[in-house]
Amino acid sequence: MAGKSQKIAIATGLTALLALALGARSVLSDPIADHSGGKDNSVKSFNIGQDLKDDPTRLEGVGVDEKFGESLNLNLMVQDESGKSQPLKNYFDGKRPVIVNLVYFYCPRTCSVIINSTLTTAKKLEDADTGLRLGKDFRILNISFNPKETAEVAAAKRTSYAKEFSLNTSENDAVNFVTADEAVIKAVTNSLGFRYKWDEGMKEYIHANLTHVLSGEGKICRYLYGISFEAQDLRLAVTEAGQGKVGTFKDRVLQFCYAYNPAAKGYVRNAMRLMSAAGSVTLFLVVLFLGSLWYAEARKEEQAATLPPGA
């Protein structure tokens, strides 16, 4: 009897492990695109008009050099909306991640869209009840890379966006528009790997469209490309940059399930982590199941051995 039960238990365990292996093979064989929920993860760094398509040499020297893990010099001095000089460290408290947009406020094309998208997505996180709140958990810092722009322009922008997005006091305090002189701008853009140039023919700057996510200490954590991005990408980037200091337990579990994919320039489902976790749980359950059967059989044999002959 004992041998038969053990064989059944072993067969059951092997079947479970085989099913796990087949599931892992199915998941891991899928292309990356399928792990992104159908999202297009292609890099859309530039808003290229026909004039640039006709003359691609005008894009030379423009782009992004990703510098993950490097830190922004927080001692650099910028001007706040009142015109007062402030070190960048006044916008970094060591805890809350900072979403940094390198834009210029008189941009005729995409800069306003980037700022709009950042605020819209930030509000979506709140509406979705993710546990992340603008002001409480992260800040937004819009830095002009046009040295000719003034604090008055920055102040007007801040007032306009605060009204448009109905920002409360805490949110408004966490959304800033700053200007700087050319030397500081060069230092900031070089630190973040942001390459741009003035185009005399177009009378505007040519630049990449993206958002940077930095830790509360100023460390570069993520680059979110395009004039807009998914709310979940921002949620994951902020949670990751927060290093466990922001977000809820649910946010951190979601971070475990997704990983940043450099090739896709975004977050994708982390099949390896998921399968590893699933495999560990399955193996534990199989061992527990087999152990309980073997223990029951051992108890039966022990009880049978203590019975008198013929009982």
C-alpha positions as a Markdown table, in Angstrom:
| # | Residue | x | y | z |
|---|---|---|---|---|
| 1 | Met | 0.0 | 0.0 | 0.0 |
| 2 | Ala | 2.8 | 2.4 | 1.0 |
| 3 | Gly | 4.6 | 1.8 | -2.3 |
| 4 | Lys | 1.5 | 2.4 | -4.3 |
| 5 | Ser | 0.7 | 5.7 | -2.6 |
| 6 | Gln | 4.3 | 6.9 | -2.9 |
| 7 | Lys | 4.2 | 6.1 | -6.7 |
| 8 | Ile | 1.0 | 8.1 | -7.0 |
| 9 | Ala | 2.5 | 11.0 | -5.1 |
| 10 | Ile | 5.6 | 11.0 | -7.2 |
| 11 | Ala | 3.7 | 10.9 | -10.5 |
| 12 | Thr | 1.5 | 13.8 | -9.3 |
| 13 | Gly | 4.6 | 15.8 | -8.4 |
| 14 | Leu | 6.3 | 15.1 | -11.8 |
| 15 | Thr | 3.1 | 16.1 | -13.6 |
| 16 | Ala | 3.0 | 19.4 | -11.8 |
| 17 | Leu | 6.7 | 20.1 | -12.5 |
| 18 | Leu | 6.2 | 19.2 | -16.2 |
| 19 | Ala | 3.2 | 21.6 | -16.5 |
| 20 | Leu | 5.4 | 24.3 | -14.9 |
| 21 | Ala | 8.2 | 23.7 | -17.4 |
| 22 | Leu | 5.8 | 23.9 | -20.4 |
| 23 | Gly | 4.3 | 27.1 | -19.0 |
| 24 | Ala | 7.7 | 28.6 | -18.6 |
| 25 | Arg | 8.7 | 27.6 | -22.2 |
| 26 | Ser | 5.5 | 29.2 | -23.5 |
| 27 | Val | 6.0 | 32.5 | -21.7 |
| 28 | Leu | 9.7 | 32.8 | -22.4 |
| 29 | Ser | 9.4 | 32.1 | -26.1 |
| 30 | Asp | 7.1 | 35.1 | -26.6 |
| 31 | Pro | 8.6 | 38.1 | -28.3 |
| 32 | Ile | 9.1 | 41.2 | -26.1 |
| 33 | Ala | 6.3 | 43.0 | -27.8 |
| 34 | Asp | 3.8 | 40.5 | -26.5 |
| 35 | His | 5.0 | 41.2 | -22.9 |
| 36 | Ser | 4.2 | 44.8 | -23.2 |
| 37 | Gly | 0.5 | 44.4 | -23.3 |
| 38 | Gly | 0.4 | 45.3 | -27.0 |
| 39 | Lys | 2.1 | 48.7 | -26.4 |
| 40 | Asp | 4.3 | 50.2 | -29.1 |
| 41 | Asn | 7.7 | 50.5 | -27.4 |
| 42 | Ser | 9.5 | 52.0 | -30.3 |
| 43 | Val | 11.5 | 55.1 | -29.5 |
| 44 | Lys | 9.8 | 58.3 | -30.7 |
| 45 | Ser | 12.5 | 60.8 | -29.6 |
| 46 | Phe | 11.9 | 63.5 | -32.2 |
| 47 | Asn | 8.9 | 65.3 | -33.7 |
| 48 | Ile | 10.4 | 65.3 | -37.1 |
| 49 | Gly | 8.7 | 67.7 | -39.5 |
| 50 | Gln | 9.0 | 67.4 | -43.3 |
| 51 | Asp | 11.7 | 70.0 | -43.3 |
| 52 | Leu | 13.9 | 67.8 | -41.1 |
| 53 | Lys | 13.1 | 64.7 | -43.1 |
| 54 | Asp | 14.2 | 66.4 | -46.2 |
| 55 | Asp | 17.5 | 67.4 | -44.6 |
| 56 | Pro | 18.5 | 64.8 | -41.9 |
| 57 | Thr | 21.9 | 66.5 | -41.5 |
| 58 | Arg | 20.2 | 69.1 | -39.4 |
| 59 | Leu | 19.7 | 66.4 | -36.8 |
| 60 | Glu | 23.4 | 65.8 | -36.4 |
| 61 | Gly | 24.5 | 66.3 | -32.8 |
| 62 | Val | 21.0 | 66.0 | -31.5 |
| 63 | Gly | 20.0 | 63.0 | -29.3 |
| 64 | Val | 20.3 | 61.3 | -25.9 |
| 65 | Asp | 23.2 | 59.7 | -24.2 |
| 66 | Glu | 21.7 | 57.5 | -21.4 |
| 67 | Lys | 23.7 | 57.9 | -18.2 |
| 68 | Phe | 21.9 | 55.6 | -15.8 |
| 69 | Gly | 23.2 | 55.7 | -12.3 |
| 70 | Glu | 25.1 | 59.0 | -12.7 |
| 71 | Ser | 24.1 | 62.0 | -10.6 |
| 72 | Leu | 23.0 | 65.5 | -11.4 |
| 73 | Asn | 25.1 | 68.2 | -9.7 |
| 74 | Leu | 22.6 | 69.5 | -7.2 |
| 75 | Asn | 24.8 | 72.5 | -6.3 |
| 76 | Leu | 24.2 | 74.1 | -9.7 |
| 77 | Met | 22.3 | 77.4 | -9.3 |
| 78 | Val | 19.0 | 78.1 | -11.1 |
| 79 | Gln | 16.4 | 80.8 | -10.9 |
| 80 | Asp | 13.0 | 80.0 | -9.5 |
| 81 | Glu | 9.8 | 81.6 | -10.7 |
| 82 | Ser | 10.4 | 84.7 | -8.6 |
| 83 | Gly | 13.9 | 85.2 | -10.1 |
| 84 | Lys | 15.6 | 84.2 | -6.9 |
| 85 | Ser | 18.7 | 82.0 | -7.3 |
| 86 | Gln | 18.3 | 78.5 | -5.8 |
| 87 | Pro | 20.6 | 75.4 | -5.8 |
| 88 | Leu | 19.0 | 72.4 | -7.5 |
| 89 | Lys | 19.2 | 70.6 | -4.2 |
| 90 | Asn | 16.3 | 72.7 | -3.0 |
| 91 | Tyr | 14.1 | 70.6 | -5.4 |
| 92 | Phe | 15.6 | 67.3 | -4.2 |
| 93 | Asp | 14.8 | 66.2 | -0.6 |
| 94 | Gly | 16.6 | 62.8 | -0.7 |
| 95 | Lys | 13.3 | 60.9 | -0.7 |
| 96 | Arg | 10.8 | 61.9 | -3.3 |
| 97 | Pro | 11.8 | 61.2 | -7.0 |
| 98 | Val | 11.9 | 64.2 | -9.3 |
| 99 | Ile | 10.5 | 64.1 | -12.8 |
| 100 | Val | 12.7 | 66.4 | -14.9 |
| 101 | Asn | 11.6 | 67.9 | -18.2 |
| 102 | Leu | 14.2 | 69.6 | -20.2 |
| 103 | Val | 12.2 | 72.0 | -22.3 |
| 104 | Tyr | 12.0 | 75.7 | -23.3 |
| 105 | Phe | 8.9 | 77.7 | -22.5 |
| 106 | Tyr | 8.5 | 79.4 | -25.9 |
| 107 | Cys | 8.9 | 76.1 | -27.8 |
| 108 | Pro | 6.4 | 76.2 | -30.8 |
| 109 | Arg | 6.2 | 72.4 | -31.1 |
| 110 | Thr | 6.4 | 69.7 | -28.4 |
| 111 | Cys | 7.7 | 71.2 | -25.1 |
| 112 | Ser | 4.2 | 72.3 | -24.0 |
| 113 | Val | 2.9 | 68.9 | -24.9 |
| 114 | Ile | 5.5 | 67.1 | -22.8 |
| 115 | Ile | 4.7 | 69.3 | -19.8 |
| 116 | Asn | 1.0 | 68.7 | -20.4 |
| 117 | Ser | 1.5 | 64.9 | -20.7 |
| 118 | Thr | 3.6 | 64.8 | -17.5 |
| 119 | Leu | 0.9 | 66.5 | -15.5 |
| 120 | Thr | -1.9 | 64.6 | -17.1 |
| 121 | Thr | -0.2 | 61.3 | -16.4 |
| 122 | Ala | 0.6 | 62.3 | -12.8 |
| 123 | Lys | -3.1 | 63.1 | -12.3 |
| 124 | Lys | -4.0 | 59.7 | -13.8 |
| 125 | Leu | -1.9 | 58.0 | -11.1 |
| 126 | Glu | -4.0 | 59.7 | -8.5 |
| 127 | Asp | -7.3 | 59.0 | -10.2 |
| 128 | Ala | -6.3 | 55.3 | -10.5 |
| 129 | Asp | -5.7 | 55.1 | -6.8 |
| 130 | Thr | -2.2 | 53.8 | -7.2 |
| 131 | Gly | -1.0 | 55.2 | -3.9 |
| 132 | Leu | 1.3 | 57.7 | -5.7 |
| 133 | Arg | 0.5 | 61.3 | -5.3 |
| 134 | Leu | 2.1 | 64.4 | -6.9 |
| 135 | Gly | 3.6 | 66.4 | -4.1 |
| 136 | Lys | 3.4 | 63.7 | -1.5 |
| 137 | Asp | 5.5 | 61.1 | -3.4 |
| 138 | Phe | 7.2 | 62.9 | -6.3 |
| 139 | Arg | 7.9 | 66.3 | -7.8 |
| 140 | Ile | 8.0 | 67.7 | -11.3 |
| 141 | Leu | 10.8 | 70.1 | -12.3 |
| 142 | Asn | 10.7 | 71.8 | -15.7 |
| 143 | Ile | 14.1 | 73.3 | -16.6 |
| 144 | Ser | 14.4 | 75.7 | -19.6 |
| 145 | Phe | 17.5 | 75.1 | -21.7 |
| 146 | Asn | 17.0 | 78.5 | -23.4 |
| 147 | Pro | 19.3 | 80.9 | -21.5 |
| 148 | Lys | 17.3 | 83.9 | -22.9 |
| 149 | Glu | 14.1 | 82.9 | -21.1 |
| 150 | Thr | 13.3 | 84.8 | -17.9 |
| 151 | Ala | 11.8 | 84.0 | -14.5 |
| 152 | Glu | 8.7 | 86.0 | -15.5 |
| 153 | Val | 8.1 | 83.6 | -18.3 |
| 154 | Ala | 8.5 | 80.7 | -15.9 |
| 155 | Ala | 6.1 | 82.2 | -13.4 |
| 156 | Ala | 3.5 | 82.7 | -16.1 |
| 157 | Lys | 3.8 | 79.1 | -17.2 |
| 158 | Arg | 3.5 | 77.8 | -13.6 |
| 159 | Thr | 0.4 | 79.9 | -13.0 |
| 160 | Ser | -1.2 | 78.8 | -16.3 |
| 161 | Tyr | -0.6 | 75.1 | -15.6 |
| 162 | Ala | -1.7 | 75.3 | -11.9 |
| 163 | Lys | -5.0 | 76.7 | -13.2 |
| 164 | Glu | -5.4 | 74.3 | -16.1 |
| 165 | Phe | -4.8 | 71.2 | -14.0 |
| 166 | Ser | -6.5 | 72.6 | -10.8 |
| 167 | Leu | -3.4 | 71.9 | -8.7 |
| 168 | Asn | -4.0 | 72.1 | -5.0 |
| 169 | Thr | -1.4 | 73.8 | -2.8 |
| 170 | Ser | 0.7 | 70.6 | -2.2 |
| 171 | Glu | 0.7 | 69.8 | -5.9 |
| 172 | Asn | 1.5 | 73.3 | -7.0 |
| 173 | Asp | 4.4 | 73.5 | -4.6 |
| 174 | Ala | 5.8 | 70.3 | -6.2 |
| 175 | Val | 5.6 | 71.6 | -9.8 |
| 176 | Asn | 8.3 | 74.1 | -10.6 |
| 177 | Phe | 9.5 | 76.0 | -13.7 |
| 178 | Val | 13.1 | 77.2 | -13.5 |
| 179 | Thr | 15.6 | 79.1 | -15.7 |
| 180 | Ala | 19.4 | 79.3 | -15.7 |
| 181 | Asp | 22.3 | 80.9 | -17.4 |
| 182 | Glu | 24.0 | 79.1 | -20.3 |
| 183 | Ala | 26.9 | 77.6 | -18.3 |
| 184 | Val | 24.4 | 75.9 | -15.8 |
| 185 | Ile | 22.2 | 74.8 | -18.7 |
| 186 | Lys | 25.2 | 73.1 | -20.4 |
| 187 | Ala | 26.1 | 71.4 | -17.1 |
| 188 | Val | 22.6 | 70.1 | -16.6 |
| 189 | Thr | 22.1 | 68.9 | -20.1 |
| 190 | Asn | 25.5 | 67.2 | -20.2 |
| 191 | Ser | 24.8 | 65.5 | -16.9 |
| 192 | Leu | 21.5 | 64.1 | -18.3 |
| 193 | Gly | 22.9 | 63.2 | -21.7 |
| 194 | Phe | 20.6 | 65.6 | -23.5 |
| 195 | Arg | 22.0 | 66.9 | -26.8 |
| 196 | Tyr | 20.2 | 69.7 | -28.6 |
| 197 | Lys | 21.0 | 72.6 | -30.9 |
| 198 | Trp | 19.7 | 75.9 | -32.2 |
| 199 | Asp | 18.5 | 75.8 | -35.9 |
| 200 | Glu | 18.9 | 79.2 | -37.5 |
| 201 | Gly | 16.8 | 78.3 | -40.4 |
| 202 | Met | 13.8 | 77.2 | -38.3 |
| 203 | Lys | 14.5 | 79.7 | -35.6 |
| 204 | Glu | 14.0 | 77.1 | -32.9 |
| 205 | Tyr | 15.8 | 74.4 | -31.0 |
| 206 | Ile | 15.9 | 70.9 | -32.3 |
| 207 | His | 15.8 | 68.4 | -29.4 |
| 208 | Ala | 14.7 | 65.0 | -28.3 |
| 209 | Asn | 11.4 | 64.5 | -26.7 |
| 210 | Leu | 11.6 | 62.7 | -23.4 |
| 211 | Thr | 11.2 | 62.9 | -19.6 |
| 212 | His | 13.9 | 62.0 | -17.0 |
| 213 | Val | 13.1 | 60.4 | -13.7 |
| 214 | Leu | 15.7 | 61.0 | -11.0 |
| 215 | Ser | 15.9 | 59.8 | -7.4 |
| 216 | Gly | 15.5 | 62.1 | -4.5 |
| 217 | Glu | 19.3 | 62.3 | -4.3 |
| 218 | Gly | 19.6 | 63.3 | -8.0 |
| 219 | Lys | 20.6 | 60.0 | -9.4 |
| 220 | Ile | 19.5 | 59.3 | -13.0 |
| 221 | Cys | 17.1 | 56.3 | -12.9 |
| 222 | Arg | 15.0 | 56.3 | -16.0 |
| 223 | Tyr | 14.4 | 57.9 | -19.4 |
| 224 | Leu | 10.8 | 57.9 | -20.6 |
| 225 | Tyr | 10.8 | 58.7 | -24.4 |
| 226 | Gly | 8.2 | 60.5 | -26.5 |
| 227 | Ile | 5.9 | 63.4 | -26.0 |
| 228 | Ser | 3.7 | 61.2 | -23.8 |
| 229 | Phe | 4.0 | 57.9 | -22.0 |
| 230 | Glu | 1.9 | 55.3 | -20.3 |
| 231 | Ala | 0.7 | 55.9 | -16.7 |
| 232 | Gln | 2.1 | 52.5 | -15.7 |
| 233 | Asp | 5.5 | 53.4 | -17.0 |
| 234 | Leu | 5.6 | 56.5 | -14.9 |
| 235 | Arg | 4.3 | 54.5 | -11.9 |
| 236 | Leu | 7.0 | 52.0 | -12.3 |
| 237 | Ala | 9.7 | 54.6 | -12.8 |
| 238 | Val | 8.7 | 56.6 | -9.8 |
| 239 | Thr | 8.4 | 53.6 | -7.6 |
| 240 | Glu | 11.8 | 52.3 | -8.8 |
| 241 | Ala | 13.4 | 55.8 | -8.3 |
| 242 | Gly | 11.9 | 56.0 | -4.8 |
| 243 | Gln | 13.9 | 52.9 | -3.7 |
| 244 | Gly | 11.2 | 51.6 | -1.5 |
| 245 | Lys | 10.5 | 55.1 | 0.1 |
| 246 | Val | 7.4 | 55.9 | -2.0 |
| 247 | Gly | 4.3 | 54.0 | -3.2 |
| 248 | Thr | 2.3 | 51.2 | -1.6 |
| 249 | Phe | 3.1 | 47.5 | -1.3 |
| 250 | Lys | 1.0 | 47.0 | -4.4 |
| 251 | Asp | 3.3 | 49.4 | -6.4 |
| 252 | Arg | 6.4 | 47.5 | -5.2 |
| 253 | Val | 4.8 | 44.1 | -6.2 |
| 254 | Leu | 4.0 | 45.6 | -9.7 |
| 255 | Gln | 7.6 | 46.7 | -9.9 |
| 256 | Phe | 8.7 | 43.1 | -9.2 |
| 257 | Cys | 6.6 | 41.9 | -12.1 |
| 258 | Tyr | 7.9 | 44.4 | -14.7 |
| 259 | Ala | 11.5 | 45.3 | -15.7 |
| 260 | Tyr | 12.9 | 48.1 | -17.7 |
| 261 | Asn | 14.0 | 46.9 | -21.2 |
| 262 | Pro | 16.7 | 49.1 | -22.8 |
| 263 | Ala | 16.0 | 47.8 | -26.2 |
| 264 | Ala | 12.3 | 48.5 | -25.9 |
| 265 | Lys | 12.9 | 51.8 | -24.1 |
| 266 | Gly | 10.2 | 51.0 | -21.6 |
| 267 | Tyr | 8.9 | 48.6 | -19.1 |
| 268 | Val | 7.9 | 45.0 | -20.0 |
| 269 | Arg | 6.6 | 42.1 | -18.1 |
| 270 | Asn | 9.5 | 40.3 | -16.4 |
| 271 | Ala | 8.9 | 36.7 | -17.5 |
| 272 | Met | 12.0 | 35.4 | -15.7 |
| 273 | Arg | 11.0 | 36.9 | -12.4 |
| 274 | Leu | 7.4 | 35.7 | -12.7 |
| 275 | Met | 8.3 | 32.2 | -13.7 |
| 276 | Ser | 10.9 | 32.0 | -10.9 |
| 277 | Ala | 8.4 | 33.1 | -8.4 |
| 278 | Ala | 5.8 | 30.7 | -9.8 |
| 279 | Gly | 8.3 | 27.9 | -9.9 |
| 280 | Ser | 9.3 | 28.4 | -6.3 |
| 281 | Val | 5.7 | 28.4 | -5.1 |
| 282 | Thr | 4.9 | 25.3 | -7.2 |
| 283 | Leu | 7.9 | 23.4 | -6.0 |
| 284 | Phe | 7.1 | 24.3 | -2.4 |
| 285 | Leu | 3.5 | 23.0 | -2.8 |
| 286 | Val | 4.7 | 19.8 | -4.5 |
| 287 | Val | 7.2 | 19.1 | -1.7 |
| 288 | Leu | 4.6 | 19.9 | 0.9 |
| 289 | Phe | 2.1 | 17.5 | -0.9 |
| 290 | Leu | 4.6 | 14.7 | -1.2 |
| 291 | Gly | 5.8 | 15.2 | 2.4 |
| 292 | Ser | 2.3 | 14.9 | 3.7 |
| 293 | Leu | 1.6 | 11.7 | 1.9 |
| 294 | Trp | 4.9 | 10.1 | 2.9 |
| 295 | Tyr | 4.3 | 11.2 | 6.5 |
| 296 | Ala | 0.8 | 9.7 | 6.5 |
| 297 | Glu | 2.2 | 6.4 | 5.1 |
| 298 | Ala | 5.0 | 6.3 | 7.7 |
| 299 | Arg | 2.4 | 6.8 | 10.5 |
| 300 | Lys | 0.3 | 4.0 | 9.1 |
| 301 | Glu | 3.3 | 1.6 | 9.0 |
| 302 | Glu | 4.3 | 2.6 | 12.5 |
| 303 | Gln | 0.8 | 2.0 | 13.9 |
| 304 | Ala | 0.6 | -1.3 | 12.1 |
| 305 | Ala | 3.9 | -2.4 | 13.6 |
| 306 | Thr | 2.7 | -1.8 | 17.1 |
| 307 | Leu | -0.5 | -3.9 | 16.7 |
| 308 | Pro | -0.3 | -7.5 | 18.1 |
| 309 | Pro | -0.2 | -10.4 | 15.5 |
| 310 | Gly | -3.6 | -11.2 | 14.1 |
| 311 | Ala | -5.1 | -7.9 | 15.1 |
